[in-house]
């Protein structure tokens, strides 16, 4: 069902985790204060008032305001479930004295030995980069091999994609330093708390230049404008600590002796030996799946999801989620509203995915014979548009004909079929096929299309016919339901763009639960989103750290 949920706090004096600090009363300098953690709730309009925070803390603890020596923000979230919007704050509170100073997060590693154990890491996304950091903490030398370019050069390669519709196939929104998330949305919220120390991921990001507010926001987000500098700073740490990062270095084969992987071969015909190889290539490195299949290295099909991007004016989402009037503007203290919608239809999930408030729809194809769309936003989330994936789950059992023809890569072939059909329907370049949501429900071609954030352009097309009937029907039923939950959600000018196919990998590279090593090929450590073990920046980073601990062990 629809949820406004918790949203990140606006940029203000309260972004810093040491903000909301105040002193009062006479305190004996030699008596250490008592520290408490206190949860309070304030009306939106008073949520940035330090005095109001202190008063609420004192009332919660049943004591005089003068005893509250200082407060430090630990968690912030917005509760917009009711028209009277509340802000929930978790504060570290000092009683009868000032708060002790708090050091900002940092990262370092011990010097490497003269002849360290070496681990090759294929891929420089969050899984690969955090695997490298963890290797260095353990005294292991990582060598990252990235097929794409560094993040600065990579930015320039987006121009031909956006302006000419021409994909540079080794440098695009999916391939290059930082991975697919760098020029996407930068969402850091994760439900993967059982996978490892989520807080440590945030701290490492802050140590490399991310805003400190990600330590306290309930749904932290960086944005495509901030992520590149964070990525560059992580690379600098890896190199300074003794690791290597090699760009435009594409792995084309594995060096195998018996059941042991002893290194990799690059497109430049260089053999790079290693004690272990962490495979962190992301969900769009289809050539790696083909290589594994050709080498008869065990792969498994896995569920994934496909659909389209749905786009609305951000003002509509704000009004729906914040209970505003038909012409009211979002209050200054509220961020661009988001939503999460989910249901199950005949045993398959239909849900929103990677919702981007105040964002843009972008072309994320990795080859020139396809059109793929995804969403992104900047840290300010100030675009007049909101977009989200709207997707239906696909199980291997749904694709029997594809698996019969393509073997274990049947899911990948299905994705490619949709992407090529989108290319044809768009008419050329990266023009995307599009349809008003109301016309999709009615099964008719749109005679006009509303304004869109998608820069390469759109062309009216019957998405209801381009999608397989069994997927289109589930999406249609899901949209009907979501339109009842959020009135106006499927009305004009809601717009659908095809197709969102890269939600996750359609393949899992299996690994042992105890060692994280491939069960068939010793020395191979499948990792992250491309291997089927993560679903975003934070979960991929956590999996990278775990894989490094396994691969780096003697």
C-alpha angles and dihedrals in degrees: 000000000000116000129182085188125164118335133195116266117254118258105273144119088297096063093091114082088229092055126113089050118152137160131212140159131030112294128186105244095219097052112087114227123246113249121216135173110226131183117208136173122216134180111259094249092057098040095101095045109107091198091054090052092052092048092050091049092050091049091048091052094040096236142112118284089234090070092061101094097178146332132218123196115243103165136008130189138160120229107205098162091112131041089251097071117213133197118219116208131187110200136186104222131199115208123202093000145035125290113262114245118267124218118228116245118273139181131213140150135208118258114275119248121249091262108023127181108265127220123187114216116198108207134029101223123114093287092052097042095048090044088056093049091050092048090055092049086056094048093254121133113233123203110196115203113196122184092204135058133275115279096260095052090040091061091062091053090063091067096073089045093053100035104031102023089237118140118215094211099211097039120045142100091308105036127059142052112338095020128237094325097061096077094025124072108300097223111174102180112114139173089208094104092132092058097069148296103336091175090058091057090055092046092052090050091051090048086058097049107282114141112270090232089081086074091063108026115103090221106025120200133178107187132218093275094059102036098071094062091046090051092050091050092052090051090051090052092050093051095042090053092053104269127125131231116191120187128201087026109133121192110223103168145011125241104229132179113184107311093338128097108215101175146310139275120226130212087255088062092250118147112215114192121207141170088232139359122221109203106209101154103139130237097289100057093102093163089066091056089049091049092051091048092048090050089050090238108158118268131170131207115239137186120271136159139240137188137111142288116265117205132195136168106274088229090065092053090046092053094046097047099037095042093240127163123266093267101023121124124226112269115253094247095056124085122223105292123246134194141204120206126181141162141152122241119189093337097313128101122240114188150139116270134199094353111204114200113199090008148122136245111238137190111252103175117141097196132044096239095065145061119214126170132203138160136254140171139187124242091263093051088210102145113122088234135077122199139178139175112256105199145168124216119251120202124197088245088064092061105051094138092052093049090047090056102033104027118215090351093064093113091053091050089051091053090049092051091057092045093052091047089053089051092052094045092048090058100228146337112019096320105142127221109243141183136179110256091235090054092049089055091047094046096238137123115256113247091201136015129215126236115287139194091226104113102199090059139246137250128201111256137159100255088175088065098038092057119070108267094243091056095042091052093052092047091049092052091045093051091049089055094045090049089059092047093048108027111222094023094121098030127100125325095028106121132198123208124191135265133012103174107143098073091126141336116291087209134061121207101212124230136178114266094225103043101020086227123134107265093227105034118048115216094031115113112186109207145180134353098333092055091049100254104105141039109199146002098294098041089047091050091049091050090049091055092048092048091050091053089052097042095042096054116105 
